[in-house]
């Protein structure tokens, strides 16, 4: 028909990655919660343990002892970030920015995964715990891996974009 306009194609296409991250995150947490007691440890190798931990704070247990208000702060933060990312993906063209779109989509999945925990449990379930001899690193989960990987992808995209815009014409 004359005058018909095709719907705008946006990077919202990548939201399927967000769904995969949320499902993988929630399934792994469900497994850990149903199979492990709190603080129970299973050694998976010389540097990695599977252990059930509850984190009421943010990364590195930041604000974990804040008295409870941080739960709603982090739920609100995850919700705000999620809305902002969905809007960003909506305004981003469907083609031309795959690193940015994928990075945003997996950050979104991670934010939603940890947000679900905070909303329903009051804490985030962490279970992957690396250590070197007696030095233990903060425990993490699939959502944390997605958020970190997505952030790295955003940095890579920014570096690639800077190179593209500074490249001489020709």
N, C-alpha and C positions, 0 to 999 in steps of 0.2 A: 504494500500500500504506500502511496505517496505520502510523505510527511512523517512516516513512522521513524522513531528514533530507537536505536538499539540501547538496551540498558548499559549503563556505565560498567565496564569491567574493572574491578578493583582487586587489591591484594587480599580482600576478605577470603578469597579462594584458599589461602593458607590456613584458615581456621581449623581445618581437619587435623593439622599438626597439634594444635592446642588440645583438641579432644583426645588425641592419642596420649599426649603427656599427662593429662588429668586422669585418664583411665589407668595408665601404667603406674602413676604415682599412687592412686588410691588402692589399686590391687596389691602393690608391694607393701604398702602400709597395713592393709587388711591382713596379709599373710603374716607379717611380723607381729601384729597385735594378737592374732589368734594362735600363734605358735610359740611366742616367747613371753615370759614374765618380764615385768619392768626390770631393767638392768641385767637381765640374763644375757650371757655372751656365748657366741659360737665363733671359734677361731677359724677363719677361712684361708689363712696363709700367714706367713711370718709378719706381714705388715697390715693385715686387714681383719677386722672383726665384724660380725653381724651381731648387733645388740639393740635392744629396744630401749630407747630414751625418749623422754617427753621434754620439749623445749617450749617454755611459755614466753620466751623472748624472741629476738630476731637473730640474725647471723651472729655467730659466736656467743649466743645466749645473751646478747645485748638487751638490757631491761628485763631480764628473766625474774628478778626479785623486786619488780616495781609495784607489786601489790594488786595486780589484776586489771587495772585500767588499760594496760598495754594490749590486752587481748582485743578490745574494741578499736583501739587505735590502729593495730595491724590489720584487722578485718576491714576497716574503713580505707586504709592505705591500699590494700590489695584491690578493693572494689574500685577506688579512684584510678589506680594504675590500669586496671582491666578496661575500664570505660575509655580511658585515654588511648590505650593501645588499639582497641577496636576502632575508634575514630581515626587513628593514624592509618590503620590498614585500609579503612574505607576511603580515605583521601589519597592513598598511594596507588599509582597505576598498577594494573595486573602484571605488567611486564617491565623489565628493566632494573628492578631492585630486589633480586632474589635473596641476597644475603640479609638485607634489611627486613624484608617481609618474613622470612623464615625465623630470623632472630627474634622479631617481635612476637610471632606466633608461639614460639616455645617459651618465651618469657611469660606470655599470657597464660599458657597452660600451667606453668610452675606457680604463678601467683594465685591462680584459681585453686590448684591442688593444695597448697599450704593454707589458703583462705578457708577452704572447706574444713580442714582440720581445726583451725582456730575457732570457726563458727560452731562446729558440732562438738568438739572435744575440749576446747579451751586451751589447747596446746598443739604443737606440731609433732608428729611422730618422726623421729630420726632413727636411722638404723645402720648406716654404713660408717664405720669408725676406723680410720687409718691411724697407724702409730709407727714410730721409729724408736725401737727399744722402749724406753719409759716416757718418751715424748708423744703425747696423744693430741691429735688434731681434732677440731670440732666435728661432731657427727653430722651427717647429712642424709638426704633422701633423693628420690627421683626428681621432685620439684626443684630442689636446690641445684641439681645437675643441669636441669633445663634452663633455669634462670641464669646460671653462670655461663653456660654454653651460648645462650642467646645474647648475653652481654658481650661476650667475646666476638660474636658475629657482628654486632652493632659497631664495635671498634674496627673490625676488619672492613666493614662496609664504609665507614667514615674515612678510613685510610685510602680505600680504593676510590672513593668519590673525590677526595682531595687530589689524588694523582690524576684523575680524569679531568678535573677542572683546571689544573695547573699545566696540563700537557700542552705543548705548543701546537697550534693548528697545522694540519698538514697531513 
